[in-house]
Amino acid sequence: MEGNIEELKGAIALIGYGLGAVGPGIGIGIVVGNAITAMARQPEMAGTIRATMFLGAALTEALALIGFVLFFIA
Amino acid sequence: MDGLILAAQERHCDVVNEVICAPADVKDWFEFLDPWFTIGPVNFTRISFLMLLAAAVSVALLYFGLRRNRPVPTKFEAAIQSLVEFVRDGIARDIIGPEGAKYVPYLLSIFMLILVGNLFEVTPLINFPITSRMALPIFLSLVTYFIFVIVGFSKNGIHYLTDVAWPKAVPIGLRWLVGLIEVVSTFLLRPITLAIRLFANLVAGHLMLTLLLGSGVTFVLAVGDIGPKAGIGVVWFAVGMIFFAFEIFVAILQAYIFTLLSAVYIQASVHPQH
């Protein structure tokens, strides 16, 4: 019984991480896609856009990583 | 990695039936190791040694790279100088503005320490990123936190707090809600996410490398027991080597992002309106 509950907790944590990764996945896609569009339109701004893109991707990614950490804590 | 293989064998990793060998309890990897020696309340472990080594390496790199100001620098000196220029111009001056010059020493220190610490992950014979222990990321992010809070209060006085909690640009009906979200995200979530971003990236990379390379070696070594099935170990190892190259990229990128976000947070305190 104990072992079953332990396994179930692990499985639920895994599902939670999967759900937590959906939003940031979409978000990073939007960030990077728009950055590519911007760089294609104005190649001379590529350096600034790239720095801002990493910034936005990092801020979005944090949510997925919190899910990853919670997976281990759970 | 030897430790992982030993652990997998001790726990009777079932190479006959399982395609990938996970350790019985991943939490073992987050425990403290046996200390080498103890001075009072301080336990000195391999990780403590690696942290001191990373600090020494980053100081040595900067010292030997910038010691002489030659008209024609050697390749090594040119590389270190371009790193320093990258932090000074690409991060401090671009993000913070003219006041950024004051923060270049701090940003350069954390950049070098995190870079060297991250690259320990892919250094042969060390293979351990010191930033994958929460102690270092949380310490560095708290230093950044205190710097941007103190700078915010000393530059703007109490207006720093009121501008965050009571934003004038927002319509009055929503102002309390936006202010609440801003206060929580600025003073509570920023240091936590800053630390967790670095920590979790490196833990994930380290875990993936150890699992792939470790189960690759475990399977290949078990060739006597399982015969041709051991070939899957070669595949695991090959995938592990691809991730090895990817982790070099992640290590550099995470050092850059930590420094960049520190600069952005400091900038938000220097000019709170923007």
Interface residues (C-beta under 8 A of the other chain):
Chain A: T48 A51 F54 L55 A58 L59 E61 A62 L65 I66 F68 V69 F72
Chain B: V26 K27 F30 G90 D94 I95 T193 I196 R197 F199 A200 N201 V203 A204 L253 Y256 I257 L260 L261 V264
